Amino acid sequence: MFNELLGKIGEFETVYTMVDYYTYIKTVEYLICVAFFIAFPMFFKYINTKPGNLSE
């Protein structure tokens, strides 16, 4: 399943009905949300770290 998901990234999906289109868009939105929930805490931690001794 994971290999199929990675193989479909970047491919154009042919949709014939509104349900197919909505399912495809919903999947893309979920992937964007997962990426945000992973990236934001790492970015927040990076921004709020205290710098080391700058006089060295």
Secondary structure as the mmCIF struct_conf table of DSSP 4:
data_model
#
loop_
_struct_conf.conf_type_id
_struct_conf.id
_struct_conf.beg_label_comp_id
_struct_conf.beg_label_asym_id
_struct_conf.beg_label_seq_id
_struct_conf.end_label_comp_id
_struct_conf.end_label_asym_id
_struct_conf.end_label_seq_id
HELX_RH_AL_P HELX_RH_AL_P1 PHE A 2 LYS A 8
TURN_TY1_P TURN_TY1_P1 ILE A 9 GLY A 10
HELX_LH_PP_P HELX_LH_PP_P1 GLU A 11 THR A 14
BEND BEND1 THR A 17 THR A 17
HELX_RH_AL_P HELX_RH_AL_P2 MET A 18 ILE A 47
TURN_TY1_P TURN_TY1_P2 ASN A 48 ASN A 48
BEND BEND2 THR A 49 THR A 49
HELX_LH_PP_P HELX_LH_PP_P2 LYS A 50 PRO A 51
TURN_TY1_P TURN_TY1_P3 LEU A 54 SER A 55
#
